Amino acid sequence: MLNQFSRTQLLLGEKGMEKLHRAKVAVFGIGGVGGCTVEALARSGVGSFVLVDDDKVCLTNLNRQIIATRRTVGRYKTEVMKERILEINPEAEIEERRCFYLPENADEFDFSDYSYVVDAVDTVSAKLELIVRAQSQGIPVISCMGAGNKLDPGKFEVADIYRTTMCPLARVMRRELKKRGIKRQKVVFSTEKPVRPMEDMSISCRTHCICPPGAAHKCTERRDIPGSVAFVPAVAGYMIAGEVIKDICAEER
């Protein structure tokens, strides 16, 4: 029967589509990368999602985040993403977790319940905990390395973390994962040398913070506020989605 996934089924086959329908993908971080990952997975027929993020859509997100519009500014990203998924596939099952994933709350997540884990968070400690937890349960996990301060989307690659180059975040992750005995980890990373963002205090979040009062995590708390553009994090997100779909549908062609 013709449906919204018919064109996808022409490439992935009926069994592949059934695997996607049964899959439960947990996406940690619904920002520039994670938002596009979720969008592509929803349009590909993934049937169940766990969306993990405690941020609200900010005015400065409009330049790159697929869920960010003037209408959604100020709303929780997980809430907006859930609405968007259901507009694409009303039958999708979606669990919102409005929190930042941290080592301190990791026990609240049952990784054995997930088919796949997507790491699109910013902090090293959260990334490490996600990878360790997922791998300990035998759950496939893909991790995004640095997408900020980049201008060339063509420089993104998929590789094992120990075969990455140039990316400063990947260098730190390699060292820390080795300490934890993690021997392999699929990542999306860029071989582009990071661009140093300009210091323009007239448009800086440090001097013009618009985070709501009482926000748990403010941009002003960051050591560096990265620059970003519309087309770089989106490409990383779509590449991650492609890897997730390929892995879930493996050997079904």
CORWO-V939544 format. One record per residue. N is the residue number from 1. RES is the residue in three letters. PHI is phi in whole degrees, 0 to 359 (none if undefined). PSI is psi in whole degrees, -180 to 180 (NA if undefined). BURIAL is b if it has 24 or more other ideal C-beta (glycine too) atoms within 12 Angstrom, else e. Layout:
N|RES|PHI|PSI|BURIAL / N|RES|PHI|PSI|BURIAL
//
This chain:
1|MET|none|134|e / 2|LEU|295|132|e / 3|ASN|211|-176|e / 4|GLN|291|-13|e / 5|PHE|254|10|b / 6|SER|299|-41|e / 7|ARG|294|-35|e / 8|THR|292|-40|b / 9|GLN|296|-29|b / 10|LEU|300|-25|e / 11|LEU|259|-36|e / 12|LEU|262|-17|b / 13|GLY|82|164|e / 14|GLU|295|-42|e / 15|LYS|293|-38|e / 16|GLY|297|-42|b / 17|MET|295|-36|b / 18|GLU|294|-39|e / 19|LYS|297|-42|b / 20|LEU|295|-41|b / 21|HIS|299|-36|b / 22|ARG|276|-13|e / 23|ALA|286|147|b / 24|LYS|238|109|b / 25|VAL|254|126|b / 26|ALA|262|122|b / 27|VAL|246|117|b / 28|PHE|260|111|b / 29|GLY|101|106|b / 30|ILE|251|60|b / 31|GLY|251|-142|b / 32|GLY|299|-41|b / 33|VAL|278|-56|b / 34|GLY|298|-36|b / 35|GLY|298|-44|b / 36|CYS|291|-33|b / 37|THR|299|-49|b / 38|VAL|298|-44|b / 39|GLU|305|-49|b / 40|ALA|293|-38|b / 41|LEU|293|-40|b / 42|ALA|296|-42|b / 43|ARG|288|-15|b / 44|SER|266|-8|b / 45|GLY|106|8|b / 46|VAL|300|132|b / 47|GLY|268|-18|b / 48|SER|214|138|b / 49|PHE|228|148|b / 50|VAL|241|119|b / 51|LEU|253|121|b / 52|VAL|239|113|b / 53|ASP|187|146|b / 54|ASP|246|3|b / 55|ASP|281|157|b / 56|LYS|253|154|b / 57|VAL|297|130|b / 58|CYS|247|155|b / 59|LEU|307|-38|e / 60|THR|284|-5|b / 61|ASN|277|-16|b / 62|LEU|296|-20|e / 63|ASN|282|-10|e / 64|ARG|206|-15|b / 65|GLN|261|128|b / 66|ILE|296|-24|b / 67|ILE|270|-6|b / 68|ALA|271|118|b / 69|THR|222|172|e / 70|ARG|300|-32|e / 71|ARG|287|-28|e / 72|THR|263|-6|b / 73|VAL|304|132|e / 74|GLY|94|-8|e / 75|ARG|262|154|b / 76|TYR|298|137|b / 77|LYS|297|-38|b / 78|THR|296|-38|b / 79|GLU|295|-46|b / 80|VAL|294|-41|b / 81|MET|296|-40|b / 82|LYS|300|-46|b / 83|GLU|300|-40|b / 84|ARG|293|-42|b / 85|ILE|300|-46|b / 86|LEU|292|-26|e / 87|GLU|289|-26|e / 88|ILE|274|-47|b / 89|ASN|221|94|b / 90|PRO|299|-16|e / 91|GLU|270|-4|e / 92|ALA|294|145|b / 93|GLU|259|130|e / 94|ILE|225|128|b / 95|GLU|249|125|e / 96|GLU|266|133|b / 97|ARG|235|98|b / 98|ARG|276|79|b / 99|CYS|200|162|b / 100|PHE|269|130|b / 101|TYR|288|126|b / 102|LEU|221|159|b / 103|PRO|306|-30|e / 104|GLU|290|-27|e / 105|ASN|245|14|e / 106|ALA|299|-31|b / 107|ASP|293|-13|e / 108|GLU|280|-5|e / 109|PHE|246|128|b / 110|ASP|264|93|e / 111|PHE|294|-25|b / 112|SER|294|-14|e / 113|ASP|274|-8|e / 114|TYR|260|147|b / 115|SER|275|-30|b / 116|TYR|201|147|b / 117|VAL|239|132|b / 118|VAL|248|121|b / 119|ASP|262|105|b / 120|ALA|235|35|b / 121|VAL|266|172|b / 122|ASP|262|-30|b / 123|THR|268|143|b / 124|VAL|298|-44|b / 125|SER|299|-41|e / 126|ALA|292|-42|b / 127|LYS|299|-46|b / 128|LEU|298|-45|b / 129|GLU|296|-41|b / 130|LEU|300|-48|b / 131|ILE|296|-46|b / 132|VAL|298|-46|b / 133|ARG|296|-47|b / 134|ALA|296|-48|b / 135|GLN|295|-33|b / 136|SER|295|-25|e / 137|GLN|263|0|e / 138|GLY|73|24|e / 139|ILE|262|128|b / 140|PRO|297|140|b / 141|VAL|220|137|b / 142|ILE|238|140|b / 143|SER|237|135|b / 144|CYS|269|130|b / 145|MET|272|-161|b / 146|GLY|295|127|b / 147|ALA|243|-8|b / 148|GLY|279|159|b / 149|ASN|59|33|b / 150|LYS|236|151|b / 151|LEU|233|-11|b / 152|ASP|244|99|e / 153|PRO|293|-19|b / 154|GLY|288|-7|e / 155|LYS|268|0|b / 156|PHE|284|143|b / 157|GLU|221|160|b / 158|VAL|253|130|b / 159|ALA|200|169|b / 160|ASP|287|146|e / 161|ILE|305|-31|b / 162|TYR|278|0|e / 163|ARG|244|17|e / 164|THR|275|156|b / 165|THR|222|160|e / 166|MET|73|-42|e / 167|CYS|291|119|b / 168|PRO|298|-38|b / 169|LEU|295|-42|b / 170|ALA|298|-35|b / 171|ARG|297|-44|e / 172|VAL|295|-44|e / 173|MET|296|-39|b / 174|ARG|302|-47|b / 175|ARG|297|-46|e / 176|GLU|288|-36|b / 177|LEU|292|-36|b / 178|LYS|298|-41|e / 179|LYS|300|-32|e / 180|ARG|268|6|e / 181|GLY|77|17|e / 182|ILE|277|117|b / 183|LYS|268|-18|e / 184|ARG|206|152|e / 185|GLN|197|121|b / 186|LYS|285|133|b / 187|VAL|221|158|b / 188|VAL|253|127|b / 189|PHE|217|166|b / 190|SER|246|138|b / 191|THR|271|3|e / 192|GLU|284|136|b / 193|LYS|293|127|e / 194|PRO|303|140|b / 195|VAL|275|136|e / 196|ARG|281|117|e / 197|PRO|294|148|e / 198|MET|290|148|e / 199|GLU|267|100|e / 200|ASP|234|96|e / 201|MET|292|-15|e / 202|SER|289|-19|e / 203|ILE|233|17|e / 204|SER|276|138|e / 205|CYS|295|-21|b / 206|ARG|292|-34|e / 207|THR|253|-12|e / 208|HIS|227|49|e / 209|CYS|298|129|e / 210|ILE|242|14|e / 211|CYS|295|142|b / 212|PRO|295|151|e / 213|PRO|304|136|e / 214|GLY|84|4|e / 215|ALA|300|135|e / 216|ALA|293|-36|e / 217|HIS|227|118|e / 218|LYS|251|150|e / 219|CYS|301|-32|b / 220|THR|293|-15|e / 221|GLU|277|-12|e / 222|ARG|287|148|e / 223|ARG|293|-42|e / 224|ASP|227|141|e / 225|ILE|260|110|b / 226|PRO|285|152|b / 227|GLY|273|156|b / 228|SER|204|162|b / 229|VAL|228|170|e / 230|ALA|294|-35|e / 231|PHE|265|-10|e / 232|VAL|274|-58|b / 233|PRO|298|-32|b / 234|ALA|299|-44|b / 235|VAL|297|-43|b / 236|ALA|300|-43|b / 237|GLY|296|-43|b / 238|TYR|291|-35|b / 239|MET|295|-41|b / 240|ILE|298|-46|b / 241|ALA|302|-41|b / 242|GLY|299|-40|b / 243|GLU|293|-41|b / 244|VAL|299|-48|b / 245|ILE|296|-43|b / 246|LYS|299|-45|b / 247|ASP|292|-42|b / 248|ILE|295|-39|b / 249|CYS|266|13|b / 250|ALA|309|133|e / 251|GLU|69|19|e / 252|GLU|261|-3|e / 253|ARG|281|NA|e
//
